[in-house]
Amino acid sequence: MKIAVLCKSPLLQKSLELFLSGYLSSLKQCDAVISDFEIQTEKPIVSVGYENCDIYKPFTRAQLFMTLEQRFEHKTYEQENVSQEKIEISIIQSEIERLTDKYKNDILQLIKKHYEGQ
């Protein structure tokens, strides 16, 4: 998951950047935004603050990741389902190809036997 951090508080901004160093992204390329102020964006927003927010200050790195995991758990689940469906379709497709090739070979053998026997 790619996360953009937009905070008015420089201390909070830096702390979140350190906690999320492997997940940071720009606002345009991110999957979600973490912010300590109200912003307008189509991306999902995780708010940080003292009241009416997703992550309450003060928080630990573990609390941050638990909140993000709970908030975006359904997205991961949906992505896993799509991957699983692609795998299942691929398996079915190869089985169909195998059976079609076998059927084609059987028909060709029958035709050859028929004309060789005459």
Buried (B, 14 or more C-beta within 10 A) or exposed (E): BEBBBBBEBEEBBEBBBEBBEEBBBEEEEBBBBBBBEEEEEEBBBBBBBEEEBBBBEEBEEEEBEEBBEEBBEEEEEEEEEEEEEEEEEEEEEEEEEEEEEEEEEEEEEEEEEEEEEE
